[in-house]
Amino acid sequence: MAGTDPLFGIDGNALALRSQRMALLASNIANAATPNYKARDFDFQKALAAANNGSATADAANGALGYRVPLETSLDGNTVELQTEQTQFAENAVQYRSTLSFLQARIATVMTALKGD
Amino acid sequence: MANNLSIFDISGRAMSAQLVRLNTTASNLANANTVSTTKEGAFRSLKPVFTTVGAQPGIATVQVSKVVTAGTDPTQRHDPSNPLADKDGNVWDAGVDSAGELVEMMETARQYQNNVQVLQTAKSLTLDTLRLEK
């Protein structure tokens, strides 16, 4: 099925991808002290475009996956920079919440239409 | 096992790894001023070895694979009045860098806190998602 879901539009895929990105950023934060761990993230726009073209959200996220380029190098080969990961995590959480409110509005509209009052 | 890690698994396990690290730091600091008759008997600081666990690309948590002794060697000190001194009047001080351990403790606490924060955010977002149809 090409295109987006008729009921939830682009937001259904967006919510699933936001949730996956949250797990990814949580992994980076969890491994902040692991030697040689390489921080990863995915290109959200690219993943969303792939998901809207019909691929499963997990595959879409994996397809857009890359490694974070650190601003400073560290001695133990770890590329997690907590300040970066924390801001990205916070931003992603806000975007998750905004996607939720879009969905909520959509559901309310559909419910109003169904009730017909 | 690590095939389908949820955010709760990721942060929860990271928290327990950081807790092991905090425990080793506490025992290092507790033993910082101990002395011993022999070099072998002297306390050396303990350090956890962190390794990444996870099968899915990018989704990974952390575990303590082992705890090793590391850091500075015990130092010899001349102290004939110490009951533990050997026949030459020397004792061995524990090989612990107290300032370094304190820094490590702060860092551990901060990283533990970061994981708690992640867990809190994930929990509130999950609950909001459950309330979506209301």
gemmi code that builds the backbone of each chain (N, CA, C; Angstrom):
import gemmi

chains = {
    "A": [
        ("MET", (0.842, -1.191, 0.000), (0.000, 0.000, 0.000), (0.881, 1.246, 0.000)),
        ("ALA", (0.815, 2.002, -1.063), (1.597, 3.238, -1.121), (0.823, 4.351, -0.424)),
        ("GLY", (1.539, 5.371, -0.015), (0.896, 6.514, 0.597), (0.653, 6.303, 2.075)),
        ("THR", (-0.261, 7.052, 2.610), (-0.438, 7.046, 4.060), (-1.769, 6.418, 4.444)),
        ("ASP", (-1.867, 6.110, 5.701), (-3.062, 5.517, 6.267), (-4.236, 6.491, 6.145)),
        ("PRO", (-5.430, 6.041, 5.691), (-6.530, 6.970, 5.478), (-7.046, 7.623, 6.753)),
        ("LEU", (-6.933, 6.913, 7.874), (-7.468, 7.488, 9.112), (-6.447, 8.379, 9.826)),
        ("PHE", (-5.249, 7.881, 9.960), (-4.270, 8.630, 10.763), (-3.287, 9.431, 9.928)),
        ("GLY", (-3.368, 9.336, 8.615), (-2.493, 10.123, 7.762), (-1.035, 9.779, 7.989)),
        ("ILE", (-0.202, 10.802, 7.966), (1.239, 10.633, 8.100), (1.629, 10.386, 9.566)),
        ("ASP", (0.696, 10.740, 10.472), (1.048, 10.752, 11.892), (1.210, 9.365, 12.507)),
        ("GLY", (0.536, 8.360, 11.934), (0.694, 6.993, 12.454), (2.122, 6.521, 12.314)),
        ("ASN", (2.671, 6.675, 11.110), (4.068, 6.309, 10.877), (5.009, 7.178, 11.701)),
        ("ALA", (4.684, 8.467, 11.757), (5.554, 9.395, 12.487), (5.658, 8.993, 13.951)),
        ("LEU", (4.516, 8.583, 14.548), (4.528, 8.214, 15.963), (5.387, 6.970, 16.188)),
        ("ALA", (5.238, 5.971, 15.304), (6.040, 4.743, 15.437), (7.525, 5.057, 15.308)),
        ("LEU", (7.867, 5.933, 14.354), (9.277, 6.276, 14.160), (9.835, 7.097, 15.310)),
        ("ARG", (9.013, 7.994, 15.852), (9.440, 8.782, 17.025), (9.749, 7.836, 18.183)),
        ("SER", (8.907, 6.807, 18.339), (9.113, 5.856, 19.432), (10.406, 5.065, 19.221)),
        ("GLN", (10.680, 4.686, 17.968), (11.930, 3.968, 17.692), (13.143, 4.850, 17.918)),
        ("ARG", (13.011, 6.112, 17.524), (14.138, 7.019, 17.718), (14.390, 7.232, 19.207)),
        ("MET", (13.310, 7.220, 19.992), (13.463, 7.377, 21.442), (14.277, 6.211, 22.011)),
        ("ALA", (14.016, 4.981, 21.544), (14.775, 3.817, 22.009), (16.245, 3.940, 21.611)),
        ("LEU", (16.465, 4.453, 20.417), (17.833, 4.619, 19.919), (18.610, 5.628, 20.770)),
        ("LEU", (17.965, 6.756, 21.057), (18.630, 7.781, 21.865), (18.807, 7.299, 23.303)),
        ("ALA", (17.836, 6.501, 23.798), (17.975, 5.913, 25.138), (19.176, 4.980, 25.174)),
        ("SER", (19.397, 4.231, 24.079), (20.573, 3.340, 23.999), (21.857, 4.141, 24.063)),
        ("ASN", (21.891, 5.260, 23.360), (23.091, 6.103, 23.404), (23.364, 6.589, 24.818)),
        ("ILE", (22.299, 7.041, 25.501), (22.465, 7.565, 26.857), (22.876, 6.431, 27.796)),
        ("ALA", (22.301, 5.230, 27.592), (22.645, 4.088, 28.446), (24.115, 3.712, 28.298)),
        ("ASN", (24.667, 3.907, 27.099), (26.052, 3.499, 26.842), (27.047, 4.650, 26.950)),
        ("ALA", (26.678, 5.669, 27.702), (27.543, 6.851, 27.809), (28.917, 6.520, 28.389)),
        ("ALA", (29.030, 5.427, 29.163), (30.312, 5.109, 29.805), (30.929, 3.827, 29.260)),
        ("THR", (30.399, 3.293, 28.157), (30.936, 2.049, 27.610), (32.070, 2.354, 26.645)),
        ("PRO", (33.281, 1.845, 26.893), (34.381, 2.114, 25.967), (34.068, 1.596, 24.564)),
        ("ASN", (34.461, 2.357, 23.568), (34.311, 2.004, 22.143), (32.892, 1.962, 21.627)),
        ("TYR", (31.910, 2.393, 22.411), (30.541, 2.426, 21.898), (30.395, 3.581, 20.926)),
        ("LYS", (29.764, 3.314, 19.782), (29.548, 4.368, 18.790), (28.077, 4.782, 18.801)),
        ("ALA", (27.830, 6.040, 19.099), (26.459, 6.551, 19.164), (25.806, 6.518, 17.791)),
        ("ARG", (24.512, 6.143, 17.748), (23.807, 6.051, 16.472), (22.517, 6.847, 16.514)),
        ("ASP", (22.071, 7.191, 15.325), (20.824, 7.933, 15.202), (20.315, 7.705, 13.791)),
        ("PHE", (19.026, 7.977, 13.526), (18.600, 7.892, 12.129), (18.025, 9.200, 11.616)),
        ("ASP", (18.101, 9.349, 10.313), (17.595, 10.539, 9.631), (16.073, 10.433, 9.598)),
        ("PHE", (15.401, 11.254, 10.416), (13.961, 11.101, 10.568), (13.199, 11.347, 9.273)),
        ("GLN", (13.589, 12.391, 8.542), (12.903, 12.729, 7.285), (12.971, 11.567, 6.303)),
        ("LYS", (14.185, 10.993, 6.200), (14.414, 9.900, 5.272), (13.587, 8.671, 5.666)),
        ("ALA", (13.587, 8.374, 6.981), (12.835, 7.211, 7.465), (11.341, 7.394, 7.248)),
        ("LEU", (10.850, 8.617, 7.498), (9.420, 8.889, 7.338), (9.017, 8.769, 5.873)),
        ("ALA", (9.881, 9.270, 4.991), (9.591, 9.164, 3.553), (9.520, 7.700, 3.140)),
        ("ALA", (10.449, 6.875, 3.649), (10.449, 5.451, 3.311), (9.204, 4.760, 3.851)),
        ("ALA", (8.825, 5.122, 5.092), (7.641, 4.505, 5.703), (6.383, 4.890, 4.925)),
        ("ASN", (6.324, 6.136, 4.461), (5.159, 6.576, 3.689), (5.112, 5.934, 2.310)),
        ("ASN", (6.265, 5.431, 1.841), (6.284, 4.718, 0.570), (5.952, 3.246, 0.735)),
        ("GLY", (5.573, 2.855, 1.947), (5.058, 1.502, 2.126), (5.963, 0.527, 2.846)),
        ("SER", (7.196, 0.923, 3.229), (8.016, -0.051, 3.957), (7.651, -0.013, 5.447)),
        ("ALA", (7.902, -1.141, 6.119), (7.587, -1.231, 7.544), (8.433, -0.216, 8.301)),
        ("THR", (7.886, 0.316, 9.403), (8.598, 1.392, 10.101), (9.954, 0.922, 10.630)),
        ("ALA", (10.049, -0.344, 11.065), (11.338, -0.842, 11.565), (12.388, -0.842, 10.450)),
        ("ASP", (11.982, -1.296, 9.246), (12.909, -1.300, 8.110), (13.267, 0.123, 7.691)),
        ("ALA", (12.261, 0.986, 7.718), (12.496, 2.377, 7.332), (13.518, 3.026, 8.265)),
        ("ALA", (13.379, 2.724, 9.561), (14.326, 3.297, 10.533), (15.730, 2.730, 10.324)),
        ("ASN", (15.817, 1.419, 10.077), (17.129, 0.804, 9.863), (17.796, 1.341, 8.604)),
        ("GLY", (16.979, 1.618, 7.579), (17.523, 2.128, 6.321), (18.149, 3.500, 6.466)),
        ("ALA", (17.627, 4.281, 7.404), (18.123, 5.649, 7.564), (19.121, 5.768, 8.707)),
        ("LEU", (19.551, 4.598, 9.236), (20.428, 4.586, 10.415), (21.861, 5.017, 10.072)),
        ("GLY", (22.453, 5.797, 10.943), (23.838, 6.206, 10.742), (24.535, 6.395, 12.071)),
        ("TYR", (25.824, 6.747, 12.002), (26.586, 6.982, 13.223), (26.694, 8.478, 13.482)),
        ("ARG", (26.631, 8.816, 14.746), (26.774, 10.220, 15.129), (28.241, 10.636, 14.994)),
        ("VAL", (28.458, 11.797, 14.374), (29.828, 12.323, 14.297), (30.065, 13.180, 15.539)),
        ("PRO", (31.001, 12.763, 16.408), (31.191, 13.517, 17.657), (31.871, 14.866, 17.414)),
        ("LEU", (31.544, 15.833, 18.283), (32.163, 17.157, 18.172), (33.604, 17.112, 18.675)),
        ("GLU", (33.820, 16.312, 19.705), (35.172, 16.146, 20.264), (35.458, 14.654, 20.327)),
        ("THR", (36.715, 14.266, 20.136), (37.026, 12.841, 20.257), (37.351, 12.525, 21.715)),
        ("SER", (37.090, 11.271, 22.109), (37.408, 10.878, 23.478), (38.454, 9.776, 23.453)),
        ("LEU", (39.150, 9.609, 24.586), (40.264, 8.666, 24.647), (39.815, 7.219, 24.539)),
        ("ASP", (38.622, 6.902, 25.093), (38.202, 5.505, 25.126), (37.402, 5.091, 23.881)),
        ("GLY", (37.352, 5.948, 22.866), (36.678, 5.573, 21.628), (35.167, 5.644, 21.689)),
        ("ASN", (34.628, 6.167, 22.781), (33.178, 6.315, 22.924), (32.753, 7.632, 22.256)),
        ("THR", (31.704, 7.569, 21.425), (31.306, 8.805, 20.733), (30.001, 9.381, 21.263)),
        ("VAL", (29.585, 8.944, 22.481), (28.375, 9.523, 23.067), (28.731, 10.853, 23.706)),
        ("GLU", (28.016, 11.911, 23.282), (28.176, 13.199, 23.955), (26.848, 13.495, 24.630)),
        ("LEU", (26.861, 13.434, 25.965), (25.594, 13.485, 26.698), (24.778, 14.730, 26.391)),
        ("GLN", (25.463, 15.875, 26.236), (24.693, 17.092, 25.971), (23.926, 16.969, 24.655)),
        ("THR", (24.580, 16.425, 23.627), (23.902, 16.232, 22.340), (22.736, 15.264, 22.486)),
        ("GLU", (23.004, 14.105, 23.116), (21.969, 13.075, 23.221), (20.780, 13.566, 24.035)),
        ("GLN", (21.073, 14.315, 25.095), (19.976, 14.795, 25.933), (19.109, 15.809, 25.213)),
        ("THR", (19.736, 16.717, 24.448), (18.909, 17.689, 23.717), (18.110, 16.984, 22.635)),
        ("GLN", (18.732, 16.031, 21.949), (18.002, 15.288, 20.911), (16.843, 14.515, 21.522)),
        ("PHE", (17.097, 13.915, 22.700), (16.058, 13.138, 23.362), (14.886, 14.042, 23.744)),
        ("ALA", (15.211, 15.205, 24.307), (14.162, 16.141, 24.716), (13.363, 16.607, 23.503)),
        ("GLU", (14.075, 16.929, 22.417), (13.413, 17.393, 21.201), (12.492, 16.303, 20.652)),
        ("ASN", (13.009, 15.071, 20.639), (12.225, 13.957, 20.130), (10.974, 13.727, 20.978)),
        ("ALA", (11.112, 13.899, 22.298), (9.967, 13.706, 23.189), (8.892, 14.745, 22.909)),
        ("VAL", (9.317, 16.002, 22.685), (8.352, 17.055, 22.372), (7.657, 16.754, 21.050)),
        ("GLN", (8.447, 16.280, 20.070), (7.851, 15.974, 18.768), (6.897, 14.787, 18.862)),
        ("TYR", (7.220, 13.820, 19.711), (6.319, 12.693, 19.952), (4.998, 13.218, 20.498)),
        ("ARG", (5.117, 14.122, 21.467), (3.918, 14.661, 22.091), (3.083, 15.472, 21.105)),
        ("SER", (3.746, 16.216, 20.221), (2.953, 16.994, 19.252), (2.266, 16.062, 18.257)),
        ("THR", (2.964, 14.992, 17.848), (2.320, 14.011, 16.974), (1.095, 13.413, 17.668)),
        ("LEU", (1.243, 13.147, 18.975), (0.106, 12.623, 19.742), (-1.078, 13.576, 19.704)),
        ("SER", (-0.810, 14.877, 19.846), (-1.955, 15.793, 19.857), (-2.589, 15.905, 18.479)),
        ("PHE", (-1.782, 15.791, 17.405), (-2.391, 15.763, 16.060), (-3.323, 14.563, 15.947)),
        ("LEU", (-2.866, 13.412, 16.430), (-3.664, 12.192, 16.362), (-4.941, 12.335, 17.182)),
        ("GLN", (-4.779, 12.943, 18.358), (-5.918, 13.141, 19.238), (-6.991, 13.985, 18.560)),
        ("ALA", (-6.558, 15.068, 17.892), (-7.493, 15.945, 17.190), (-8.189, 15.175, 16.082)),
        ("ARG", (-7.404, 14.343, 15.361), (-7.971, 13.554, 14.275), (-9.032, 12.584, 14.799)),
        ("ILE", (-8.713, 11.926, 15.921), (-9.647, 10.966, 16.507), (-10.918, 11.676, 16.967)),
        ("ALA", (-10.743, 12.856, 17.570), (-11.907, 13.618, 18.032), (-12.809, 13.974, 16.862)),
        ("THR", (-12.182, 14.372, 15.741), (-12.970, 14.728, 14.546), (-13.768, 13.531, 14.057)),
        ("VAL", (-13.090, 12.379, 13.964), (-13.760, 11.173, 13.473), (-14.885, 10.756, 14.418)),
        ("MET", (-14.627, 10.880, 15.737), (-15.660, 10.525, 16.717), (-16.883, 11.425, 16.564)),
        ("THR", (-16.652, 12.719, 16.361), (-17.761, 13.654, 16.167), (-18.579, 13.251, 14.941)),
        ("ALA", (-17.858, 12.904, 13.872), (-18.540, 12.504, 12.638), (-19.359, 11.234, 12.862)),
        ("LEU", (-18.820, 10.299, 13.617), (-19.514, 9.034, 13.857), (-20.748, 9.226, 14.718)),
        ("LYS", (-20.621, 10.075, 15.736), (-21.750, 10.294, 16.644), (-22.852, 11.089, 15.952)),
        ("GLY", (-22.464, 12.005, 15.096), (-23.412, 12.764, 14.301), (-24.310, 13.679, 15.102)),
        ("ASP", (-23.787, 14.200, 16.223), (-24.636, 15.153, 16.953), (-24.005, 16.538, 17.040)),
    ],
    "B": [
        ("MET", (17.735, -13.159, 23.480), (17.379, -12.497, 24.733), (17.273, -10.999, 24.513)),
        ("ALA", (18.326, -10.421, 24.013), (18.341, -8.964, 23.824), (17.732, -8.576, 22.483)),
        ("ASN", (16.819, -9.408, 22.024), (16.278, -9.178, 20.692), (15.331, -7.992, 20.640)),
        ("ASN", (14.472, -7.918, 21.644), (13.479, -6.864, 21.631), (13.557, -6.016, 22.882)),
        ("LEU", (14.529, -5.121, 22.892), (14.711, -4.289, 24.067), (13.754, -3.102, 24.023)),
        ("SER", (12.980, -2.938, 25.095), (12.163, -1.730, 25.186), (13.000, -0.659, 25.884)),
        ("ILE", (12.496, 0.570, 25.843), (13.227, 1.652, 26.499), (13.382, 1.365, 27.982)),
        ("PHE", (12.364, 0.675, 28.537), (12.418, 0.362, 29.967), (13.548, -0.628, 30.263)),
        ("ASP", (13.750, -1.594, 29.354), (14.878, -2.521, 29.511), (16.194, -1.764, 29.405)),
        ("ILE", (16.286, -0.933, 28.359), (17.539, -0.225, 28.082), (17.971, 0.602, 29.278)),
        ("SER", (17.051, 1.459, 29.746), (17.433, 2.360, 30.839), (17.540, 1.615, 32.159)),
        ("GLY", (16.680, 0.633, 32.376), (16.726, -0.124, 33.628), (18.034, -0.860, 33.792)),
        ("ARG", (18.474, -1.522, 32.720), (19.744, -2.255, 32.819), (20.931, -1.302, 32.930)),
        ("ALA", (20.830, -0.167, 32.245), (21.905, 0.819, 32.363), (22.000, 1.317, 33.793)),
        ("MET", (20.830, 1.466, 34.439), (20.828, 1.920, 35.825), (21.494, 0.888, 36.725)),
        ("SER", (21.210, -0.398, 36.490), (21.852, -1.386, 37.372), (23.356, -1.455, 37.110)),
        ("ALA", (23.783, -1.239, 35.864), (25.225, -1.212, 35.584), (25.888, -0.040, 36.308)),
        ("GLN", (25.216, 1.123, 36.259), (25.778, 2.297, 36.943), (25.805, 2.076, 38.448)),
        ("LEU", (24.840, 1.299, 38.950), (24.803, 1.021, 40.381), (25.974, 0.135, 40.792)),
        ("VAL", (26.325, -0.831, 39.949), (27.514, -1.659, 40.219), (28.751, -0.774, 40.289)),
        ("ARG", (28.812, 0.193, 39.339), (29.939, 1.113, 39.299), (30.004, 1.952, 40.578)),
        ("LEU", (28.807, 2.377, 41.053), (28.762, 3.173, 42.278), (29.209, 2.332, 43.474)),
        ("ASN", (28.820, 1.059, 43.487), (29.227, 0.164, 44.579), (30.737, -0.043, 44.605)),
        ("THR", (31.343, -0.243, 43.443), (32.801, -0.431, 43.425), (33.488, 0.850, 43.899)),
        ("THR", (32.969, 2.003, 43.467), (33.558, 3.278, 43.909), (33.456, 3.407, 45.424)),
        ("ALA", (32.294, 3.034, 45.970), (32.108, 3.114, 47.422), (33.104, 2.214, 48.138)),
        ("SER", (33.303, 1.002, 47.621), (34.239, 0.110, 48.316), (35.673, 0.589, 48.146)),
        ("ASN", (35.985, 1.190, 47.013), (37.321, 1.772, 46.839), (37.579, 2.876, 47.853)),
        ("LEU", (36.573, 3.760, 47.998), (36.740, 4.873, 48.940), (36.803, 4.366, 50.379)),
        ("ALA", (36.018, 3.338, 50.673), (36.012, 2.791, 52.030), (37.362, 2.177, 52.378)),
        ("ASN", (38.047, 1.635, 51.364), (39.332, 0.988, 51.603), (40.534, 1.891, 51.329)),
        ("ALA", (40.264, 3.165, 51.055), (41.336, 4.052, 50.595), (42.467, 4.190, 51.619)),
        ("ASN", (42.142, 4.130, 52.903), (43.177, 4.374, 53.909), (43.655, 3.106, 54.608)),
        ("THR", (43.354, 1.949, 54.026), (43.807, 0.720, 54.680), (45.288, 0.491, 54.379)),
        ("VAL", (45.953, -0.172, 55.307), (47.361, -0.522, 55.094), (47.518, -2.034, 55.194)),
        ("SER", (48.649, -2.520, 54.646), (48.894, -3.951, 54.664), (50.378, -4.209, 54.859)),
        ("THR", (50.695, -5.397, 55.374), (52.097, -5.740, 55.581), (52.799, -6.033, 54.257)),
        ("THR", (52.084, -6.680, 53.335), (52.697, -7.061, 52.060), (52.083, -6.275, 50.918)),
        ("LYS", (52.801, -6.204, 49.810), (52.286, -5.509, 48.633), (51.082, -6.254, 48.074)),
        ("GLU", (51.167, -7.602, 48.089), (50.094, -8.418, 47.538), (48.807, -8.269, 48.354)),
        ("GLY", (49.003, -8.077, 49.670), (47.840, -7.990, 50.543), (47.158, -6.634, 50.516)),
        ("ALA", (47.840, -5.636, 49.942), (47.271, -4.290, 49.937), (46.074, -4.219, 48.996)),
        ("PHE", (45.137, -3.348, 49.343), (43.924, -3.196, 48.530), (44.239, -2.435, 47.241)),
        ("ARG", (43.642, -2.916, 46.155), (43.743, -2.195, 44.880), (42.344, -1.826, 44.429)),
        ("SER", (42.216, -0.685, 43.750), (40.872, -0.226, 43.394), (40.212, -1.162, 42.382)),
        ("LEU", (38.892, -1.317, 42.539), (38.095, -2.180, 41.670), (37.396, -1.330, 40.622)),
        ("LYS", (37.375, -1.863, 39.392), (36.687, -1.126, 38.326), (35.799, -2.094, 37.541)),
        ("PRO", (34.520, -1.707, 37.284), (33.666, -2.554, 36.452), (34.027, -2.382, 34.979)),
        ("VAL", (33.857, -3.444, 34.190), (34.075, -3.357, 32.745), (32.708, -3.349, 32.071)),
        ("PHE", (32.408, -2.262, 31.378), (31.097, -2.119, 30.716), (31.166, -2.677, 29.299)),
        ("THR", (30.160, -3.462, 28.926), (30.051, -3.889, 27.526), (28.632, -3.662, 27.024)),
        ("THR", (28.526, -3.451, 25.718), (27.239, -3.197, 25.087), (26.514, -4.518, 24.821)),
        ("VAL", (25.204, -4.567, 25.100), (24.397, -5.735, 24.748), (23.259, -5.291, 23.843)),
        ("GLY", (22.998, -6.074, 22.819), (21.873, -5.760, 21.949), (22.070, -6.357, 20.581)),
        ("ALA", (21.006, -6.921, 20.036), (21.109, -7.580, 18.739), (20.622, -6.682, 17.611)),
        ("GLN", (19.573, -5.919, 17.866), (19.027, -5.032, 16.842), (20.007, -3.893, 16.560)),
        ("PRO", (20.104, -3.429, 15.329), (21.037, -2.327, 15.068), (20.625, -1.061, 15.814)),
        ("GLY", (21.567, -0.517, 16.540), (21.340, 0.757, 17.217), (20.636, 0.659, 18.551)),
        ("ILE", (19.858, -0.406, 18.763), (19.140, -0.544, 20.025), (19.991, -1.406, 20.944)),
        ("ALA", (20.558, -0.809, 21.963), (21.490, -1.555, 22.795), (21.458, -1.033, 24.218)),
        ("THR", (21.715, -1.928, 25.153), (21.874, -1.495, 26.531), (23.276, -1.884, 26.997)),
        ("VAL", (23.516, -1.773, 28.278), (24.872, -1.981, 28.762), (24.833, -2.968, 29.916)),
        ("GLN", (25.898, -3.730, 30.074), (25.998, -4.610, 31.240), (27.432, -4.608, 31.752)),
        ("VAL", (27.574, -5.011, 33.010), (28.915, -5.130, 33.586), (29.384, -6.544, 33.302)),
        ("SER", (30.391, -6.721, 32.448), (30.832, -8.073, 32.105), (31.740, -8.651, 33.184)),
        ("LYS", (32.554, -7.819, 33.791), (33.360, -8.281, 34.930), (33.849, -7.076, 35.738)),
        ("VAL", (34.361, -7.391, 36.921), (34.958, -6.338, 37.745), (36.438, -6.668, 37.877)),
        ("VAL", (37.302, -5.729, 37.519), (38.742, -5.983, 37.545), (39.421, -5.025, 38.523)),
        ("THR", (40.624, -5.410, 38.957), (41.400, -4.457, 39.742), (42.220, -3.631, 38.755)),
        ("ALA", (42.265, -2.343, 38.997), (42.959, -1.468, 38.049), (43.474, -0.249, 38.782)),
        ("GLY", (44.141, 0.610, 38.039), (44.578, 1.873, 38.603), (45.956, 1.799, 39.224)),
        ("THR", (46.131, 2.634, 40.226), (47.474, 2.811, 40.789), (47.919, 1.600, 41.603)),
        ("ASP", (49.233, 1.374, 41.653), (49.811, 0.314, 42.475), (49.830, 0.767, 43.941)),
        ("PRO", (49.821, -0.202, 44.864), (49.972, 0.170, 46.277), (51.329, 0.833, 46.493)),
        ("THR", (51.398, 1.761, 47.422), (52.675, 2.450, 47.657), (53.256, 2.042, 49.010)),
        ("GLN", (54.595, 1.942, 49.030), (55.280, 1.567, 50.262), (55.552, 2.811, 51.091)),
        ("ARG", (55.393, 2.667, 52.400), (55.595, 3.819, 53.274), (56.325, 3.348, 54.525)),
        ("HIS", (57.291, 4.152, 54.975), (58.031, 3.782, 56.178), (57.265, 4.245, 57.411)),
        ("ASP", (56.821, 3.293, 58.225), (56.032, 3.634, 59.403), (56.247, 2.563, 60.465)),
        ("PRO", (57.409, 2.629, 61.190), (57.757, 1.557, 62.131), (56.770, 1.433, 63.289)),
        ("SER", (56.028, 2.528, 63.594), (55.122, 2.460, 64.733), (53.852, 1.685, 64.404)),
        ("ASN", (53.587, 1.450, 63.112), (52.366, 0.736, 62.723), (52.471, -0.743, 63.089)),
        ("PRO", (51.464, -1.278, 63.766), (51.523, -2.697, 64.142), (51.607, -3.642, 62.940)),
        ("LEU", (51.229, -3.168, 61.753), (51.272, -4.023, 60.572), (52.613, -3.938, 59.834)),
        ("ALA", (53.544, -3.119, 60.336), (54.808, -2.918, 59.621), (55.640, -4.208, 59.580)),
        ("ASP", (56.364, -4.390, 58.467), (57.228, -5.587, 58.352), (58.533, -5.364, 59.123)),
        ("LYS", (59.482, -6.287, 58.975), (60.688, -6.220, 59.814), (61.535, -4.986, 59.545)),
        ("ASP", (61.392, -4.389, 58.317), (62.113, -3.156, 57.992), (61.351, -1.900, 58.406)),
        ("GLY", (60.167, -2.095, 58.966), (59.358, -0.953, 59.379), (58.539, -0.321, 58.268)),
        ("ASN", (58.244, -1.097, 57.193), (57.474, -0.539, 56.071), (56.054, -1.121, 56.030)),
        ("VAL", (55.119, -0.294, 55.586), (53.756, -0.781, 55.326), (53.398, -0.432, 53.887)),
        ("TRP", (52.339, -1.095, 53.358), (51.856, -0.787, 52.008), (50.500, -0.110, 52.099)),
        ("ASP", (50.399, 1.074, 51.494), (49.117, 1.794, 51.458), (48.285, 1.285, 50.281)),
        ("ALA", (46.969, 1.281, 50.453), (46.076, 0.824, 49.386), (46.251, 1.658, 48.117)),
        ("GLY", (46.195, 1.007, 46.970), (46.339, 1.713, 45.699), (45.034, 2.333, 45.234)),
        ("VAL", (44.597, 3.366, 45.938), (43.338, 4.027, 45.579), (43.587, 5.508, 45.405)),
        ("ASP", (43.122, 6.030, 44.295), (43.210, 7.468, 44.022), (41.897, 8.099, 44.486)),
        ("SER", (41.883, 8.632, 45.715), (40.628, 9.104, 46.313), (39.962, 10.201, 45.497)),
        ("ALA", (40.757, 11.158, 44.999), (40.167, 12.251, 44.225), (39.521, 11.702, 42.957)),
        ("GLY", (40.235, 10.776, 42.307), (39.692, 10.160, 41.095), (38.398, 9.412, 41.366)),
        ("GLU", (38.345, 8.728, 42.526), (37.142, 7.983, 42.882), (35.963, 8.917, 43.117)),
        ("LEU", (36.242, 10.080, 43.725), (35.165, 11.043, 43.965), (34.615, 11.571, 42.653)),
        ("VAL", (35.521, 11.836, 41.705), (35.087, 12.295, 40.379), (34.230, 11.215, 39.714)),
        ("GLU", (34.689, 9.974, 39.833), (33.963, 8.842, 39.270), (32.569, 8.726, 39.889)),
        ("MET", (32.496, 8.977, 41.186), (31.215, 8.903, 41.888), (30.238, 9.940, 41.353)),
        ("MET", (30.731, 11.169, 41.150), (29.877, 12.227, 40.610), (29.380, 11.850, 39.225)),
        ("GLU", (30.304, 11.338, 38.408), (29.958, 10.991, 37.033), (28.920, 9.876, 37.015)),
        ("THR", (29.124, 8.873, 37.869), (28.177, 7.767, 37.942), (26.792, 8.263, 38.329)),
        ("ALA", (26.758, 9.146, 39.340), (25.474, 9.664, 39.806), (24.762, 10.411, 38.682)),
        ("ARG", (25.518, 11.206, 37.925), (24.924, 11.959, 36.822), (24.367, 11.029, 35.755)),
        ("GLN", (25.129, 9.977, 35.427), (24.659, 9.092, 34.369), (23.476, 8.260, 34.825)),
        ("TYR", (23.462, 7.892, 36.110), (22.302, 7.192, 36.669), (21.076, 8.090, 36.524)),
        ("GLN", (21.254, 9.357, 36.887), (20.184, 10.337, 36.818), (19.656, 10.501, 35.391)),
        ("ASN", (20.568, 10.533, 34.423), (20.167, 10.650, 33.024), (19.252, 9.504, 32.625)),
        ("ASN", (19.590, 8.299, 33.062), (18.775, 7.146, 32.724), (17.415, 7.200, 33.405)),
        ("VAL", (17.386, 7.707, 34.638), (16.102, 7.874, 35.326), (15.229, 8.842, 34.546)),
        ("GLN", (15.858, 9.917, 34.068), (15.128, 10.922, 33.295), (14.532, 10.319, 32.016)),
        ("VAL", (15.336, 9.519, 31.340), (14.877, 8.848, 30.116), (13.669, 7.977, 30.427)),
        ("LEU", (13.766, 7.233, 31.527), (12.698, 6.335, 31.939), (11.419, 7.105, 32.236)),
        ("GLN", (11.578, 8.234, 32.935), (10.423, 9.058, 33.286), (9.727, 9.588, 32.038)),
        ("THR", (10.531, 10.097, 31.095), (9.963, 10.631, 29.852), (9.252, 9.525, 29.083)),
        ("ALA", (9.912, 8.371, 28.963), (9.324, 7.259, 28.219), (8.020, 6.815, 28.868)),
        ("LYS", (8.006, 6.782, 30.195), (6.803, 6.357, 30.906), (5.657, 7.323, 30.660)),
        ("SER", (5.933, 8.619, 30.776), (4.840, 9.581, 30.614), (4.338, 9.578, 29.173)),
        ("LEU", (5.245, 9.405, 28.201), (4.797, 9.365, 26.803), (3.967, 8.103, 26.538)),
        ("THR", (4.364, 6.975, 27.130), (3.601, 5.741, 26.954), (2.209, 5.884, 27.541)),
        ("LEU", (2.135, 6.482, 28.734), (0.823, 6.668, 29.365), (-0.048, 7.605, 28.539)),
        ("ASP", (0.559, 8.668, 27.984), (-0.204, 9.588, 27.135), (-0.721, 8.869, 25.900)),
        ("THR", (0.077, 7.966, 25.350), (-0.347, 7.226, 24.162), (-1.517, 6.310, 24.499)),
        ("LEU", (-1.475, 5.726, 25.696), (-2.582, 4.857, 26.111), (-3.882, 5.648, 26.269)),
        ("ARG", (-3.749, 6.909, 26.629), (-4.931, 7.750, 26.835), (-5.433, 8.380, 25.536)),
        ("LEU", (-4.859, 7.962, 24.413), (-5.115, 8.643, 23.134), (-6.595, 8.728, 22.767)),
        ("GLU", (-7.338, 7.664, 23.031), (-8.724, 7.660, 22.535), (-9.683, 8.383, 23.454)),
        ("LYS", (-9.186, 8.826, 24.613), (-10.081, 9.480, 25.576), (-10.300, 10.960, 25.238)),
    ],
}
model = gemmi.Model(1)
for chain_id, residues in chains.items():
    chain = gemmi.Chain(chain_id)
    for i, (resn, *xyz) in enumerate(residues, 1):
        res = gemmi.Residue()
        res.name, res.seqid = resn, gemmi.SeqId(i, " ")
        for name, pos in zip(("N", "CA", "C"), xyz):
            atom = gemmi.Atom()
            atom.name, atom.element = name, gemmi.Element(name[0])
            atom.pos, atom.b_iso = gemmi.Position(*pos), 0.0
            res.add_atom(atom)
        chain.add_residue(res)
    model.add_chain(chain)
structure = gemmi.Structure()
structure.add_model(model)
structure.setup_entities()
